[in-house]
Every structure is written in C-alpha cells, then in structure tokens.
C-alpha cells in the first residue's frame, strides 16, 4: 500500500506548470468571476484556458474545505483526455488527483470477461444442436451480455469511489443521476461545452435539471462554452435554466418562445422579435462573462481559402434533376429518391462531394427485411483538388475533415498511409509530435477539447458541416494558444451546389453569434463597472 508521500509524489510526477503561469485575464477576470458567482456561465473563446481557470477555482474551494466533491461533465474526449491532462500538468491542482467514471473500449478486464463468456457459450452451444448461424448468434449474444455487465460493474465501482474531482462523459450523465438518486454526492458541477445541453428535451438535460432543482444537492454549477448560441437564441434557455432553475426565462420553453420570438404560422419557424436580443442579454448579464481571444492573446485569425470546384455538365445536370424532382436515374439505371426535404439536402451534399447513397430493403433468411445503404460513385473532383493541396503542402501535416462515411472510405483508399482520429483521441500525441502527415477527423468526434495546435496549421473541409458549433470548434483545435503559424482553412466547394449554400449559412450564423457575444460582453462590463468598487475580491493570490 502506498504511503501518503508516495501517493503525492505520484500525483506530481507529470507536473509541468505552476500557478504563476496563469494569464493575467485568468487571474483577474475568469477565476474571480467563477469564484464569486456560484451559478454562472463562462462564454470563453477556444484557447483562452477555460479548463485551468475552472480547475483553479475547484482547487481553491477544495483547499479551503468549502467543497468536498466536484463533478466535471464533458464530451467523451474532453472528459477522458483534456481534463485529466490539465489536472496532471498543473502544480496547484495535481495533488487532488481525479476519478474518471469511464470504461475504455480496450479495458483488459472487459476483454477477459467477454472472452470467458464466449468460450462458455461455445461449449454450451455444442450441446444445444444449433445451426451454424444460431451458434454464432448465441456466442456473440452471450459475449455482448457479459461485456455490458462488466462495463456496468466497473462504471458503478468508479461512481462509488470518493474523490475530490470526478469526471464523466456527458453521455453517461443520465446513468449517473439514476445511479446516485437522492444521494447525489457532487455539490459542485462543471459542464464543459455546455452547448451540448442546449436541447431542453434531451435526457441528459432532464436528468441534470432534476438534480439542480432538488434543494441542497448542487451548491455550485458553472457552464463553459465558446458557442452558447451557435444556431439560435432558443439554445440559451436550457443552459441558463441549469444555472438559475428558471428564474430568468421561466420554467418552460413555451413561455420563453412566446415572450422573445415570433413564429411564422406557415413554416413554424421562429425568429427573434424586435428588441428581444437586448432583453435576453440584459437578463443574463449578471451571471455570464464573455472573453474573446483577440482581446487577450496574440492569436492570428485563420485564413479561409475557398477552393471552388467545377463539375462537368452531365454531373451538374444530374444534380439539378435531383434538386428539382427529388428523384434521379443514374447512368447504370439505378433510381434514387429523396423522400423529404431534409433527405434531399443531404443527398445534394453527398453529390457535391462525389457520392450518392441508395437506400434499399434486403430480405433476410427469416423473411424479415433490413434497410441497407449502397454507395454510388459520382465524381472525384474534390479528391483531385485535395491531392493538389497535399502536394502543395510539401509534407506539412494536414487535418482533413469529412462528414459522410462514403467520403472517409474514399479518403482511406486515396491516402492509405493517413491516420483516422480514434474514438478516444489516443493519436493526439503523435499528431502533436508531427508524426502524422494526414489526419482524418469527423467534426463530431474531434470538435471539442483536443489540443492539436502543435501538429500542424492546415485544415481541409472535404465535406461541409451544417453546424456552426462543430465547424468553429474543429478549426479552434489548431487556431489556439501555442499555434506558431497562421492557420489556413481550405473549403472544398462544388460550384453551384448546396456546398455554397451551407458555407454562406455558416458565415451568417457566425455573424449572428458574434453579435450576441459582443452585445452580452458590453452589458456584462457595464454591469460589473456599476458594482460597488471593491466588491470583487482579488483572488489572484489564493
């Protein structure tokens, strides 16, 4: 058994940073703000250090015995990589350690239990007289059943563990709430990338809101994000509700919408009514702080290069026909139909990138039908441009973003030596060591929490995402503090297609969010300036 000194030495073994390395804006703005506002939101640009600012507040509260247990919630890679790395790196936080409530896919305990269950199932199946297919299904089912049970056991064991700092993926928040029930032990909660709680109908929001509304269970809650309203002001409702329990915007989304939005009764779309933007920012100015990177860091803005791609006349004719009629017949006679406007939009984006999905029903041996997808090749125009970019880069590492599985398959075939970002971000170290020339990433899996600025400064969007949050977050993995070069973002767009519409929409959404953050920032500064002088304590020496 380790002695106390040995345990502390182990916790400090990876420390590389001391508290005096904090930036002035962190010590004078972010940290005091969080400290004095127990229920608050820090809307802070990527690269400004929201993680260590929050950890410093946690360490100070733990050190003063003001709190006993904190829970940090974030996207999978943020929870399993970013927060643990930051805790281990900072001298004033590392002694507290952390408890990760997570089971990795390659956990040897899970592998061992699954293998034992499969071996037993094989022996049992031999005595049951099963057909080869039934035999395989039985063995697989028993293995999966044992694997799930073992993962639940390990996860529950971690959840019972008493630790000052606990970390969990947002995907398991509902499970954690149900596991602890009324004995919820975490008096402090940090929600990283709180925009993932923007949906008031989601199970993760409902679960955490239930705990938040139970008196005494959560005494401090902070939300952190660079994109609080990337798509619409409606996304603020759920995030602010977690802070104030409905004090500012009410308990239900309906009244919030009625007060601040006007709905088009024909298409059911809502837009802010005149003056609503100012009313909303006025409501939350006392519990939110906005920090923009350009004001505090010498980080140059990315350069965006629009790489327009011209499709052939026959390819554009095919595209236009699908766009107009919702159905086309490919040269090989295959008929492909888009049943809804949303499906049409996706198929048009697929065509712009070079493929098209065909959905069909396949009959199984038991007579049941299963829906399958077949990929049809349309063109290689974007691949040709990507090859040019790779050649121009002269070996400089490139981050290539894709959206469709068909795109990834084609990229792998075109660049067989490239690396695909793994689910838990374990290739980040090699990327930052510049050992990976080409890294394929999906915005949904690499958009939050990864520090990739040391590995390269070039991003290529092969497929364009419709989400502003994911779009900005991925670029922000490179364009952040520590980046020594200007980040270049290549946007591959097929001229005259949905690509151009999506890119224009992303720019409009970015302007919309910037306007919100600037408006809120002005109101916050005015509000704080009006506070009695000296009411804000100086926590820089805590």
N, C-alpha and C positions, 0 to 999 in steps of 0.2 A: 504493500500500500504506500502511495506517495505521501511524503511529508508535506506540510504547508509550504515550506520554502521550495521544495522541488516542483510543486504544482505551480507556484507563481513564476518560477524560472521557466517552466514550460510555456505558460501563457505569454511571457515576454519574449520568447525566442524569435518571433517573427517581427518584432517592433522595428520600424524604420523611421517613424515620425514622432516628434514631440509637440506638445501643445503650443509652443511658441511659433510653430509653422502655420498656424491658422491665419487666414487672411483677416485684415482689419474689418472688412464688411461683415465677416462671420462673427467676430468677437463683439462688434459694436451694434450690429443690426439683427442678424438672423438668430443668434443664440439668446440675447436678451429678450427678443420678441417671443420666442417659443417659451422661454422660462416664465415670463410674466403673464402669458396667455395660455392657460391650461387646455383650452379647446380652441385650436386655431389652425389656419392654413398657410403654408409657405409655398407660394407660387414662384418658383425659382428656376431660372434657366439651367439647362443642362451644362454641367461642368463647373457650376458655382459651389459645389460641395454641400448639397443638402444632407447627404448621409452623415458626414462627420459633424456638421452643425447639430443635427439631431442627437447623435451619439454623445456629443459633449454635454448637452442638456441632460441626457439619461445618466451619464457618469456623475454629473454634479448632484443630481437628485438622489442617486443611489449612495453617493459618498456622504450626503447629509442625512441619510436614513429617512428621507422624505417619501421615498417609494421603495417597494421591495421587488416587484417583478414587472418587467415591461414585455410587451408582445410587439414584434415588428412583422408587418404583413406586406408582401410584395409579389411581383411576378416571379415565376419559377427561378429564372437565372439570377434575378436580383436577390432573391432570398437565399439561394444556395451558393452564390459566388460573391456578389458585391458587398453585402453586409458583413459576412464572415471575414472577408479580406480586409475591410476597413477596420473592423474591431481588432484584428490581429496586428494591424500596422501601426496603430496609434498608442503611444505610451500611457496616456491617461485613461484609455478605455480598455485596453487589453487585459488588465488584471481581473476584470469582471467576467471574462470568458463569454461563452454563448451556448445555447442549447438549440440545435437545429431540429425542428419537428418535421422530419422528411425521411423518406426511404428512397435511396437511389436505385435505379433500374438494375445496376450491376452489383447490388449488395450480395456478398457471398452467402449470407445467412438465408436469403430468399432463394438463391440458386440451389443451395443444399436441400432445403425443404421441398422445393419443386421437383428436383431430381429423385428424391426418395419416394415422393408420391407417384411419380411416373413409373418408377421401377415396380412399385407395389401394384399399380394399375395394370401393368403388363402381365404380371403373374396372375392377377385376378381375371383378366380378360381371357387368358388362355383356357380358363376353366368354364367360361360362360358360353363358348361356342359362337362367338360373334363373327360377323363378316369382316373382311379387311377394313372396310370403311368404318363400320361400327367400332371396331377395335381401336382405330386411330382416333376417332371422336371421343371415345371413352378415356383413353390415355391422356389426350390433350385436356379434356374437361377436368379430370382429377388433378392434373398438374396445375392448371389455372386456379382451381379452387383452393389448393394448398398454398399457392403463391399469394393469392389475395388474403388469406387468413394470416399468413406470416407477416405480410406488409402491415396489416391492421394491428397485429401484436406489437411490432416494432414501433409503429407510429404512436400507439397508445402508451407504450413504455416511455417514449420521449415526452409525450404530453404530461405524464405524471411527474416527470423529473422537475425538481425545484431549481430554478436558475434565475439569476437577476435579469438576464437578457435572453429572450426566446424569439425564435424566428420561424415563420411558416409561410408557405406559398399561399397566395390568395385563393387558389383552387381548393384549399382544404379548410377555409375559414368556417364554412357551414358545419363541417365534420367536427371541428374543434369546439364550436359553440355547443353542439349537441353532446359532445363527449363530456364537457365540464358541467353543463347545465347551470343550475343556480349557484354552483360552487366555482364560478369563473374566477381564476386567481390573478389575472393580469390587470392591475389598477391603472397602468399606463399603456396606451396603444399608439403605435405609429403606423400610418398607412402610406406606404411608398407607392408612387404612381397611382394616386387616388382616383384618377380618371377612370380606372377600371372598376370603380364603384359608382359610376355615373348613372347606371340603369337602376331605377327605383324598383323594378320588377325582378331583378336578379336575386338568386338565392343567397349569394354572398352578402349583398346589401341588407336583405331582410334579416339574415342571421345576426349580423353585427349591430343593426339598428335595434334589434330586440335586446341585446346586452346593453347597448348605450342607453336605452330608455328605462332600464332597471336601476333604480336609485342605489348609488354606492358601489356599483360594480366597476365602472370606468370613471376614474377621477381625473384623467388627463388623456386627451386624444388629439393628435396632430395629423393633418393630411399634407402630403408633399407631392407636387407635380409641376411640370413645366407647361402642361397643356390642360388647364382646368375646363376650358370651353372651346375645344378644337372644332366642334361641329355646330353647336348651338348653345344658347344660354340655358336651355332646359336641363343640360347636363350638370348645372350648378346645384340644382335642387337637392339631389341625393347626397352630394358631397357636403353641402352646408348642413343638411339635416343631421348628418353624423356628428357635426360639431355642436349644434345648438338644440337638437331634438325637435326642430320645427318652430323654434321661437321667431325666426326672421321671415321665413317663407311659408309657414303653416305646416300642418301635419300631412296634408295630401297634395298630390301633384295637380289635381283638377283645379283647385283654387289658385294655385301658383300660375297655372296657364291662363286662367280667366283674368287674373289681375295684370299680367305682364305681356300677354300675347293676343294676337288677332288671328283667328282661324279662317281660312278660305273654305267655305262650306262645300265647294265643288271638288277640290282635290284633297281636303282635310289637312293641308299643310299650314303650319303656324309661323308667324313672323312677329318680331317684337313690335309692340305698339309704340307710337311716338312718346319719347320721354322715359320709356321703361328701362333702357340701358343705364341711365343715370340713377334711377331709383334703385336698381339692383345693386350697383356698385356702392351706393350710399348705405345700403342695408348691411353690407359685409365689410365695410372699411375698417371696423374696429377689431375684427378677428382674422384678417388676412394681411399678408405682406407680399409685395412683389419685388423681386430683384432681377434685373436684366443684365446679361453677360457683358454687353457693350459698355455698361457704366462702370464695371469693376475689373474686367480682365482685358488684356491685350490679345484678344482672340479675333482674328480677321474673319470676316464673313465669307462663306463659301462662294465659289464661282460656279454658276449654273450654265451648262452648255447644252443647248437644245440640238440634238442630233436628229434632224428631220430625214425620214426615210420614205422614198417614193416607191410605192407598189406598182406592179405592172397594170396595164389596162384591164386584162382579164381578171386579175386579183381584185381590183377595185370594183369591177362590175359585179363580181360575186359578193363582195362586201355590201355594196349598195342594195343589191337584191334582198339580202338577209335583213338589212336595216329597214327596208320598205315593207317587205312581205312577211317577215318573221319566219320564213322558210326558204331553203335553197336546196338545189340538187347539185351535188359535187360531180366533177368530171367522171368519176367511176360509177355514177348512178345512185349513190347513197343520198337519201333525203334526210335533212336535219332541220328540226323545227325548234323555235323558241316559244315556249308556252306562255310566258309572262314578259312584261317589260323589263323586269329585273334580270331574268334569264337572258333576254336579248342583249342587255348591256354587257353581261359577262361574256357572251359569245362573240360580240363585236370586239371586245378587248382581246379575247383569245386569237381572233383572226388577225388583229393588228400585230400581235406578237409572233404569229406564224403557224398556229394550230387551231383545231376546232374539235370540241368534244361532241361525240354522238352518244346519246343515252338510249339504251335498249333493254328489253327484258330477256333473260336467259332462263330456259326451263331446266330444273334440276331433276335428278333421278327419281325423287319422291313426288314429282309433279308440281312442286312449288316453283314460283318464278322469282328470280332475283334480278334487281336492276344493276346493270353493268355500264361501264363507260368505255368507249373506244376513241382513240385519238386519231384525227386525220391531219396530215401534213398539208399546209397551205403555201408557206414560203419560208425562205431562210434569210430574208433581207436584214433582220436585226442581228442575226448571228454573224453576217458578213461585216457589219459595222462594228460589232463587238470585237471581232478578230483584229480589225484595224486599230481599235483603241488599245488592245493588248500589245500589239506590235509597237505602237507609238510610245507605250509606257516604258519600253526598254528594261523590262524586268521589275519595275516598281510594283509593289503589291496592289491589288485591286479588289475592292469589295463589290460583289455583283449581287444585286437584289432581284429576286424573282417572286412571282405570286402564284403562278399555276404549276401544278405538278408536271404537266407536259413540258413546260419550259425547263424545269430542273432536269428532266430526263434528257432533253436535247443538249443542255449545257454540259452535263456529265459526259455525253458522247463526244461533244466537240472539244472539251478540255478534260481529258481523262485523268490528268495529274492534279486537278484542282481539288480543294477540300470543301466539304459541306459542314457548315456550322452544326455541331452536335447539340442535342436537346438540352444539355445542362451546361453548355459553354466551356467544355474542357479543352477546346482547341485555342482558347483566347491567348494562353501563354505563348504558344508557338506563333500565333499571328503577331503579337506584340514584339516577338523576337525576330520578326521579319523572315520567318522560315516558311511562310505560306504565300506564294505568289498570287494565287487566285482563291478567294474565299466566297462560296455561295451562301447567301443568307436569305431567310424569309423575314420580312418586316415584323411579323407577329412573334417570331421567336428570338429575334436579336434586337428588337427596338427599344428595350428597357434595360438599364442598369449595367451594360457592358462597357468597359473602358477599352476602346480599340484604337485610341489616338496614336499609339506608338508604333503601330504596324504598317500604316500607310496613310495616304491622303487623297485617294481616288475612289469615288463611288460611281457605279453604273446601275441605273434603274432600267433593267431589261423589260419588266412589266411595271406599270404604274399602279400603286395602291390608291384606293379612293379615300382612305382615312388620313386626314392631316396629321393626327397624332402619331401614327406609325411612320408616316413619311418623314416628319421632323425628327422623331426620336432616333431613327436609324442614322440620319445624317449627323445628328448630335453625338453619336458614338465616336466619330472621328473629329468633328469640329468642336473641340472642347479644350479645356486647360491641359497643357502639356503637348499639344499639337505644334510641331515646329514648322509646318508648311501650310500654305493656303489649300484648303480642301476644294477639290474640283468634283462637281456632281454632273455626270453625263445623263441626260434624259433621252432615252431612245423612243422616238415617237414616229409612228407611221402617219404621214401627212394625210389630212382629210378624213381621219378616223376618230374613234372615241378616245384615243390616246390624247389628242389635243384638247378635247373637252374636259377630260379628267385633270390634266395639268392646269388648265385655266381655273377649274373649280378649286384645286389645291391652293392656288395663289390667292383666290378670293377668300377662302377660309382662313388663310394665314393672315391676311389683312384684317379680317374680322376679329380674330383672336388678339392680334397685336393692339387693335383699338380698345378691346376690353381691358387688357392688362395695363395699357397706358392710362386709361381712364381710372381704373382702380388704384394704380400707383399714385396718381395725383391726389386722389381723395384720401388715401392712407396717409400720405405725407402731411397733408393739411390737417387731418385729424390728430396725428401724433404731435404736430407742432403746436396744436392748441391745448394739448395736455399740460397740466401744471409743470413748470420747469423743475427738473429734479425728481419727478415721479418715476422715471425709468431708471432702475438701478444699473450700476456698472458691473456687469458680470465677467468682464474680461480677465479679472484676476482670481476667479473662483478656483 
